[in-house]
Amino acid sequence: MGKRSNGTRGTNSSNSAKSRKIDVGGKIDKKVDAISFPLFGNTSTMAVKVNDIFKQKYQKEESEKVRASVETVSSFSKPKGKYEYVSVDKIHPTQEYIGANNLKAIASINFDSNEVPYGVQRNGNIYIIDGHHRAAVAILKGNKKIRILLN
């Protein structure tokens, strides 16, 4: 048992520790605000172009081919592969836009170490299939490498 700030005693719950938010000092929020815009003119839906964050630019035709090649895998099945640290310079997004509010929310969460973007390797390139927001936040935080579940 530990002593709480209000003078009462309690246990340190591992669940509450996982859900605590990390204070990033608003740096990510400011970066996101600087590059976000209303998607389709709707000011309640702010978006960010992935090209403003990722080093490798979104290429619609190539991204659609890659995403289609993994569509045969059920979205309900757990992705399989191996965890690897990949340079942010080598990661290709497969989405054109990501939600600005989601970026801000994700920046404040302390993720479990296994909650990483999912990607595939095609023709020597690494494409993110799921987890664009998590990868974008890592890039905005200045990470040079990102842990990805790579298939």
Secondary structure, DSSP 8 states (H G I E B T S, - for coil): -EE-TTS-EE---HHHHHH-B---TTHHHHHHHHHEEEETTEEEEEEEEGGGT-SS---HHHHHHHHHHHTTS-TTS----EEEEEEGGGEE-S-SEEEHHHHHHHHTB---TT---EEEEETTEEEEEE-HHHHHHHHHTT-SEEEEEE-
